[in-house]
Amino acid sequence: MHGYGGLAQKITAAYQKAYGQEPFVRLLESKALPDTKNVAGTNVIEIAWRLDARTGRLIVMSAEDNLVKGASGQAVQSMNIMCGLPETAGLIFD
């Protein structure tokens, strides 16, 4: 990514600032790519990004379980926030 090193660092810093402390967001900063097998049955979303040196475009990729994160889990998470409960209540399964 010749010429884009500083920009790539700024993008990474922006994602870390926005999502670094979110309990259900997994940021993939290395060469790892999001994969549904890593998020199936969870309320987690994986996010990765690449800066395309050829086009100068930012490519953002994500994977989530569309039932847990996309519907029911999101409803529980939102209810937790509205009711003043811990955001993770009922959503972390060990």
CORZIGI-V653989 format. One line per field, one symbol per residue. ss: DSSP state (@ for helix, = for strand, . for the rest). psi: psi as a letter, one per 30 degrees, with the letter a starting at -180 (. if undefined). A space follows every 50 residues. Layout:
ss=???
psi=???
//
This chain:
ss=....@@@@@@@@@@@@@@@.....====.......@@@......====== ==....========...@@@@@@@@@@@@@@@............
psi=hkfgeeeeeeeeeeeeeeffgkfgkjkjfbgkkkkffffkglgkkkkllk jjfefgkkkkklkljfeeefdeeeeeeeeeeegglkffkgfkk.
//
